[in-house]
Amino acid sequence: SVAQANQAIAQAQPGDVITFASGTYRFDGHAYIAANRAGMPAAGITVRAERPGTVSLEFSLGEGFLVSAPYWTFENLNIRGVCTEHANCEHAFHVVGNAHHFIARNNTIVDFNAHFKINALEGFAPDDGIIEHNTLTNTSARQTDQPVTPIDLVAASRWTIQSNLIADFIKAQGDQVSYGAFAKGGGAGNRFERNLILCE
């Protein structure tokens, strides 16, 4: 259940693998899901579906997963923003501060302004992340004047962003400028490889 998932994530320990049973799960009623328990280099924390296409997470949240601790992996999930107002579904993943060695692999993520937002916080940068083999898309133009950038990476280093499909990222309001992916803010060693970008 949603309550069990929230509890498992809140109490996660190094080496835990949190596997959703097949089905659809709707998360709402709070700002985000906090992934703030640290994994270890040889014992990360994984949130997953056993098989792609079997688990759908619906987020009516400003941010989906707020990851602020290291060594978290998310894989095989279908994640959709279901906010009535597009401005209210900002990120599926917000990776901040000490959340180094984050991995997102083989997920389908739909209907967010910035599917991945990555930035430093309180003097720490979430370095050494991987985003690979994901599909990031939207089903309509985003009715917002806030940034529309499926991968928005600021001030973090040594990320590998590879083999993703990034499509249909349109900002309908404000300056109407959107970006498929970028790294900015003084990070170093970030690599974008073998991604397919379809603007609209």
Disulfide bonds with the S-S distance in Angstrom:
Cys83-Cys89 2.10
